[in-house]
């Protein structure tokens, strides 16, 4: 009986630590995020210098407004896209479901790592990594 109580108390303690860590991460995510850097690991041999610069410029036009109530805006040169964000506590990946889309259409906006949101996407030509910092 005593070991059962200790086991249950241990699980409750670990759950509180996990919830606390997740809450701390969520608090750190809330704010305005702007692009710090764009890295290309792609084959650009078929692209002109101007096309590469335009692709980087387009990525740099995005920023995120992430709010405490789990809502957010993705803002680009073409408009503002509201949605709801979620954090996967096991890997710190952040997802958004844009308003007006199905729940299954969540988009990974990046992974929260060392005070940054890092989005690494595979394209037909290779990888693009966009690093966001809090403004």
N, C-alpha and C positions, 0 to 999 in steps of 0.2 A: 504494500500500500504506500509506504513512504517513498519507494523508488518511482512509483507511478506519479505521485504528486511532484516529485523532483523533475521527472520527465516532462510533465505538463507545464510546469513553471519554466523549464528551459525552453520549450517551444514558444511560450508566450513572450519570453524575453527576446528570443531571436526574431520573432515577428515584429516586436516593437522597434528593434534596431533596423530591420529591413524597411519598415514603413517610414521611420525617421530619415533614413538615408535617401529614400525615394523622394520624400518631401523636400529635403535639402536640395536635391538635384533639380526638382521642379522649380523651387524658388530661384535657383541660379539661372534657369532657362528664361524666366520671365524678363522681357525687355525688348529693345530694338536691336536687331542684328544686321550688320552690313558686311559686305564682302571685303575680306582682307587680302585674299590672294586667289588666283585661278591658276591651276597647274594642268598642263596638257601632257599626257603620255600617250600620244596618238601619232599615227602616220600622217604627217601634214605635207608629204611630198606632192600630193595632187591638189593642194590648196595654195592659193596665192597668199602673200603676206597680209594683204588687206582682209581676206576671208578669215584668217586666223585672228587678226586683231578685232574684227567685228564679232567673232564668236566670244572672245574674251570680254569685249565691251558689253555684249548682251548679258553674259553671266553677271558682270559687275553691276548691272542695272537693277538686279533683284535685291530686296531686303525683306526681312521678316519683322513683324510686330507681334510679339507673343505675350498674351495676357494671362493673368492669374486664374481667370475663370475658364481656362482651357480653350478659349477662342484665340484666333490669330488672323493676321492678314499677311498674304504674300503680295508684295508690291513690286511691280516691274514698270518698265517704260510704257507698257500697253494697258495698264490698269491695276486695280486692287482686287484680290481674290480672297474673300473671307472663308474661314473654315474653323474646324475644331481640331486641336492637336492632342496627341497622347504620347506618353513616354513609356517605352518598354523597360521596366526596371532591371531585367536580367542583362541587358546589353547597352542601355542608355541610347537606344535609337529613338528618334522623334518622328512621328508620322502625323500627317494632316489629312483630314477628309474635308474636301472643299464643299461648301454649301451647294446643295442641289445635286450632289452625286450620291451614288449608293455607298453604303458602309464598306463594301468590299473594294471600293475604289480608293482606299487610303494610299497616300504617296509618302514614301520615306523622304524626309527633307534633310536627314543627316544623323550623325551620331555625336552626342555631346561628349567631348573629350578634352581634358585639360583646359577648361574654360572656353572652348571653341565648339562650334557646330561644323562638322566636316561631312561634306556630301561628296561621295565618290561614285560616279556613274560610268557604266560601260556604254560606249557608243560603237557604231560600226567600224570606226577607225582606231579605237583604243579606249583609254580612260581619260575622264575629265574629273579633276578634284577641285571643289570650291570650298574655301575656308572662310567661315563667318566669325566675326568677333562682335562682342556686345558694344554698342555705341555708348 
